[in-house]
Amino acid sequence: MDVKVDVIIPTLMPGQEFADLLEGLERQSVQPGRIIVMNTEEKYFERLKYGTQRMKKYSNVEVHHLSSREFDHGNTRNNGVKKSGAPYFVCMTMDALPKDAYLLERLLEPLVAGDAAVSYARQLPKPGCSPVESFIKQFNYPDTSRLKGQEDLEEMGIKTFFCSNACAAYDRSTFDALGGFIRHTIFNEDMIYASRVVKAGKKIAYVAQAEVLHSHNYSWMENFHRNFDVGVSQADNPDVFRGIKSETEGIRLVKELTRHLKESGNSRLILPMLWGSGWKFLGYRLGKHYTRLPQGFVRRCSMNRNYWQ
């Protein structure tokens, strides 16, 4: 495939996984023209044990530094995109690792063919991932590809807009026409943009053959903070999320996960999973109604505390 594509990667205190990501991108069958790194806090980048000398190995990598106060999930990525002149770009997080050499090629196929305006990869659990998190990855990222559009809203609800930019490819002309990512948001900039794609009559492609290793064993409190921010993002964007089924998908996940843990001989994990799910739901509901809560309490509940400054 002869196509020009750049990769945008926001970083914060990058380590060995970021180095592994760069090596994975270097092995791709479709080579990125530029890898544009939007790094928060220069002092942490310079302290990397592999240092700036190792970075010189990658001639197509450029690093742009910003302060933690300047970082925003949407606008930081927008600023990275502005530095690209390619007709396609891929957003990745610094801990998403290509499984093979065909990640970019497979992600780009539905965009180049004109079938979709954005595509996203299948996320697989990393070694050491918990049984609960591994099932959640399979639940959210099945082994079957799918095109999603307006006609799927009744069946899929909010999952129609699901499109994680931990690894996602974008058609630049559509991205610019739709105004890019929302400029200021605590979370969900990828889903908010995907909703614009769907409402514009275009398609989202889930490409199951494009695979990255990306998972976290979050504690129940980390999930509480994360889901609080999810609720905040939905409350702040009612034009996107109002009237779209959301909670029912979480209930279905808990039911299927409970059954899976029983059948796989991991019944001991059911009660901890239910406990954690309760905290997820509490965080989400509090986030949805954050405007009614004291500001200090809101900041303590949030994962992204700089957002509230």
FENBEL-V896194 format. One record per residue. N is the residue number from 1. SS is DSSP state (hx for helix, st for strand, lp for the rest). PHI is phi in whole degrees, 0 to 359 (NA if undefined). NEAR is the number of other ideal C-beta (glycine too) atoms within 8 Angstrom. Layout:
n->{N N}
ss->{SS SS}
phi->{PHI PHI}
near->{NEAR NEAR}
This chain:
n->{1 2 3 4 5 6 7 8 9 10 11 12 13 14 15 16 17 18 19 20 21 22 23 24 25 26 27 28 29 30 31 32 33 34 35 36 37 38 39 40 41 42 43 44 45 46 47 48 49 50 51 52 53 54 55 56 57 58 59 60 61 62 63 64 65 66 67 68 69 70 71 72 73 74 75 76 77 78 79 80 81 82 83 84 85 86 87 88 89 90 91 92 93 94 95 96 97 98 99 100 101 102 103 104 105 106 107 108 109 110 111 112 113 114 115 116 117 118 119 120 121 122 123 124 125 126 127 128 129 130 131 132 133 134 135 136 137 138 139 140 141 142 143 144 145 146 147 148 149 150 151 152 153 154 155 156 157 158 159 160 161 162 163 164 165 166 167 168 169 170 171 172 173 174 175 176 177 178 179 180 181 182 183 184 185 186 187 188 189 190 191 192 193 194 195 196 197 198 199 200 201 202 203 204 205 206 207 208 209 210 211 212 213 214 215 216 217 218 219 220 221 222 223 224 225 226 227 228 229 230 231 232 233 234 235 236 237 238 239 240 241 242 243 244 245 246 247 248 249 250 251 252 253 254 255 256 257 258 259 260 261 262 263 264 265 266 267 268 269 270 271 272 273 274 275 276 277 278 279 280 281 282 283 284 285 286 287 288 289 290 291 292 293 294 295 296 297 298 299 300 301 302 303 304 305 306 307 308 309}
ss->{lp lp lp lp st st st st st st st st lp lp lp hx hx hx hx hx hx hx hx hx hx hx lp lp lp lp lp lp lp lp st st st st st st lp hx hx hx hx hx lp lp lp lp hx hx hx hx hx lp lp lp lp lp st st st st st st lp lp lp lp lp lp hx hx hx hx hx hx hx hx hx hx lp lp lp lp lp st st st st st st lp lp lp st st lp lp lp lp hx hx hx hx hx hx hx hx hx hx lp lp lp lp lp st st st st st st st lp lp lp lp lp lp hx hx hx hx hx hx hx hx hx hx lp lp lp lp lp st st st lp hx hx hx hx hx hx hx hx hx hx hx hx lp lp lp lp lp st st st st st hx hx hx hx hx hx lp lp lp lp lp lp lp lp lp lp lp hx hx hx hx hx hx hx hx hx hx hx lp lp lp lp st st st st st st st st st st lp lp lp lp lp lp hx hx hx hx hx hx hx hx hx hx hx hx hx hx hx hx hx lp hx hx hx hx lp lp lp lp lp hx hx hx hx hx hx hx hx hx hx hx hx hx hx hx hx hx lp lp lp lp hx hx hx hx hx hx hx hx hx hx hx hx hx hx hx hx hx hx hx hx hx lp hx hx hx lp lp hx hx hx hx hx hx hx lp lp lp hx hx hx hx lp}
phi->{NA 258 212 267 213 247 240 250 228 287 227 214 51 294 228 296 297 295 298 295 298 300 294 295 290 293 267 290 294 255 275 293 294 224 248 259 260 256 262 270 71 300 300 285 295 289 275 306 293 271 58 290 296 293 297 294 297 256 290 264 265 233 244 240 262 216 274 297 290 279 293 212 305 275 288 298 292 304 294 294 297 299 278 260 246 280 287 225 217 240 265 223 266 287 247 262 250 303 284 212 275 246 303 294 301 288 296 281 307 292 284 296 286 82 279 211 260 210 223 224 270 280 259 251 291 280 305 89 291 292 303 293 295 299 293 299 298 295 296 276 228 290 270 243 289 201 265 236 207 304 292 264 299 295 281 262 59 294 294 301 271 295 194 284 271 301 197 213 250 228 280 295 297 293 304 294 297 268 88 70 288 304 287 222 207 280 186 68 300 289 289 297 295 300 295 294 301 295 292 275 84 257 245 251 252 266 251 292 278 266 238 231 271 200 200 221 263 292 285 297 287 298 293 300 298 297 285 300 293 299 297 299 298 289 295 281 229 296 294 270 255 296 81 260 300 227 300 298 292 294 296 297 298 298 295 291 292 300 297 297 295 296 290 265 77 245 300 298 270 294 297 300 295 295 300 297 295 297 291 301 295 298 301 298 293 296 298 298 241 296 294 268 256 299 300 297 293 301 297 291 282 277 281 256 288 296 301 269 282}
near->{8 2 9 7 15 15 14 14 15 14 12 10 6 12 7 6 10 12 11 9 15 11 8 11 12 8 7 14 8 10 7 13 8 12 13 13 11 14 15 14 12 7 6 12 12 8 6 10 4 8 8 6 6 9 10 7 5 9 5 9 10 9 8 11 8 10 7 7 6 8 12 10 12 14 10 14 15 11 10 14 13 6 9 12 3 11 8 15 14 15 12 13 10 12 8 14 12 14 8 6 7 10 16 17 11 10 16 15 11 12 17 9 6 4 8 12 12 16 16 15 14 12 15 12 8 9 3 4 10 6 9 11 13 11 12 10 13 8 10 7 10 6 4 5 8 6 11 11 11 7 5 9 10 5 5 9 11 12 7 13 13 9 13 9 12 11 17 15 13 14 11 12 7 13 13 8 6 10 5 9 13 9 8 6 15 11 11 11 13 13 12 16 15 13 10 10 14 16 7 9 6 10 12 18 15 13 14 11 8 14 13 16 11 12 12 4 8 8 6 10 7 9 13 13 12 12 14 16 15 13 16 14 14 14 12 8 12 8 4 11 8 6 2 11 7 10 7 8 11 12 8 8 10 11 8 10 13 11 8 9 15 9 6 7 4 9 7 5 10 11 7 7 13 10 9 11 10 8 13 13 11 9 17 13 9 12 17 10 10 13 5 4 10 5 7 6 8 11 9 6 13 14 8 9 8 8 9 8 5}
